[in-house]
Amino acid sequence: MTGIYISYPFCAQKCTYCNFASGVFPRALEEKYGQALSAEIRTSSFAGGVDTVYLGGGTPSAMPLELLDEILRAIPGRPWREATIETAPGTVTLERARAWILSGINRVSLGVQSFVQHELARTGRRHSAAVVEAEIALLRGCGLSNLNIDLIAGLPGQTEASWRESLDWIEKLAPPHVSIYMLEVDEDSRLGAEILLGGKRYGAFDAPSDDMCAAFYETAVERLRGMGIPRYEISNFARPGWESIHNLKYWQRTPYTGFGADAHSFDGARRWQNVESAADYVARWDRGESAREESSDANAGEEKFFVGLRLSEGVETSAEDRKQYAEPIERFVESGLLERDGARIRLTNQGVLLSNEVFQEFLNA
């Protein structure tokens, strides 16, 4: 069974920390994008069946309900084991929630990022903790109890006290799933570029240090475990049985197909992606061309560790693995970044904080 990812890269405003190919675009482009997206899905085959659907963005919760229903009707397998829609707090209404359910949605991921008002204001987010609380109550009242809340560690102005305030809200709202992301500092976001330049816009001068971000993350791991929400992947935490079925496909290397701009796909042997921008995606559709831009063979040996070690359960190594990667495995075990459990290896708590360093060694081995 495969998973389906649907990209809807349209937002009411561009958040300062966002490094995705999403943003505020003309209404005419959004309408044509919907037509192109629907056509790409309707003209695709779904051999083997579909068991998960994930609508990401952007802000798919603001997608016209008619378009959402049209798209989801074209995907076989409904009711799916899991069908997630990402939402921006402030876009959830009773009408939308009921329509999502009728379309097959059974899981909602809320991009909260912070429950602290001054942190939200600097990012461009317009919601408040009270809005999130009300919308979660609305979703649960409609029967949508499979909920995720995203938080970001490392936002400008974030302190130990404000981070604990956000975690207090998690405890109060008691979602079954939580995602904790470290702020990504790169040139693809306005905030990241400003931090790299040493500037002051978007609160860049007030961004926590790497050490503070690591401390925030470790605090979250401890607090969430105490709430009965243990880590099952580096950035994801869930009550037992509430792990994201769709996202596990990425880390367990099972097939998924992406539709829309910048969507990625994997069939078990090859990986490919669509053109990055919404404008290019629509232009390809206008010309009758495929949206696919890049394709490459997957390296199962490297990916086994690169994606598998993200999971808390780690990776079951074969005799061949232990021979080929003997040197980095031994070195990381000795340095306390990896631990062994028979043939299985997994990241330690310290290894999670230095995971990119560990992953790179397996790519180079």
JOVENBEL-V456265 format. One record per backbone hydrogen bond with DSSP energy under -0.5 kcal/mol. CO is the residue of the C=O (numbers start at 0). NH is the residue of the N-H. If there is no record, write none. Layout:
co & nh
CO & NH
CO & NH
This chain:
co & nh
1 & 50
1 & 51
2 & 256
3 & 53
4 & 258
5 & 55
7 & 9
7 & 57
7 & 58
8 & 22
9 & 58
12 & 14
14 & 17
15 & 190
19 & 21
22 & 10
22 & 24
25 & 29
26 & 30
27 & 31
28 & 32
29 & 33
30 & 34
31 & 35
32 & 36
33 & 37
34 & 38
35 & 39
36 & 40
37 & 41
38 & 42
40 & 43
45 & 48
48 & 1
50 & 80
50 & 81
51 & 3
52 & 83
53 & 5
53 & 55
54 & 85
55 & 7
58 & 61
59 & 62
63 & 67
64 & 68
65 & 69
66 & 70
67 & 71
68 & 72
69 & 73
70 & 73
71 & 74
73 & 75
74 & 77
81 & 52
82 & 105
82 & 106
83 & 54
84 & 108
85 & 60
86 & 88
86 & 110
87 & 90
90 & 92
92 & 96
93 & 97
94 & 98
95 & 99
96 & 100
97 & 101
98 & 102
99 & 103
99 & 104
100 & 103
106 & 84
107 & 109
107 & 147
108 & 86
108 & 110
109 & 111
109 & 149
111 & 113
112 & 151
114 & 116
115 & 118
115 & 119
116 & 120
117 & 121
118 & 122
119 & 122
119 & 123
119 & 124
122 & 15
127 & 131
128 & 132
129 & 133
130 & 134
131 & 135
132 & 136
133 & 137
134 & 138
135 & 139
136 & 140
137 & 141
138 & 141
138 & 143
139 & 142
142 & 144
144 & 146
145 & 107
146 & 176
147 & 109
148 & 178
149 & 112
150 & 180
151 & 153
151 & 154
152 & 182
154 & 157
158 & 162
159 & 163
160 & 164
161 & 165
162 & 166
163 & 167
164 & 168
165 & 169
166 & 170
167 & 171
168 & 172
169 & 173
175 & 238
176 & 148
177 & 236
178 & 150
178 & 180
180 & 152
182 & 184
183 & 185
185 & 188
188 & 192
189 & 193
190 & 194
191 & 195
192 & 196
193 & 197
193 & 198
194 & 197
199 & 202
200 & 203
202 & 205
203 & 206
205 & 156
208 & 212
209 & 213
210 & 214
211 & 215
212 & 216
213 & 217
214 & 218
215 & 219
216 & 220
217 & 221
218 & 222
219 & 223
220 & 224
221 & 225
222 & 226
223 & 228
224 & 227
229 & 237
231 & 311
232 & 235
234 & 179
235 & 231
235 & 232
236 & 177
237 & 229
238 & 241
242 & 244
243 & 247
244 & 248
245 & 248
245 & 249
246 & 249
246 & 250
247 & 251
248 & 252
248 & 253
254 & 2
255 & 265
256 & 4
258 & 6
259 & 262
262 & 273
264 & 271
265 & 255
268 & 297
269 & 266
270 & 295
271 & 264
272 & 292
272 & 293
274 & 261
276 & 280
277 & 281
278 & 282
279 & 283
280 & 284
281 & 285
282 & 286
283 & 288
284 & 287
290 & 274
293 & 272
295 & 270
297 & 299
298 & 302
299 & 303
300 & 304
301 & 304
301 & 305
302 & 306
302 & 307
304 & 308
306 & 309
307 & 310
309 & 233
310 & 313
314 & 316
314 & 344
317 & 321
318 & 322
319 & 323
320 & 324
322 & 325
324 & 328
325 & 329
326 & 330
327 & 331
328 & 332
329 & 333
330 & 334
331 & 336
331 & 337
332 & 335
336 & 347
338 & 345
340 & 343
342 & 316
343 & 340
344 & 314
345 & 338
347 & 351
348 & 352
349 & 353
351 & 354
353 & 356
353 & 357
354 & 358
355 & 359
356 & 360
357 & 361
358 & 361
358 & 362
359 & 363
360 & 364
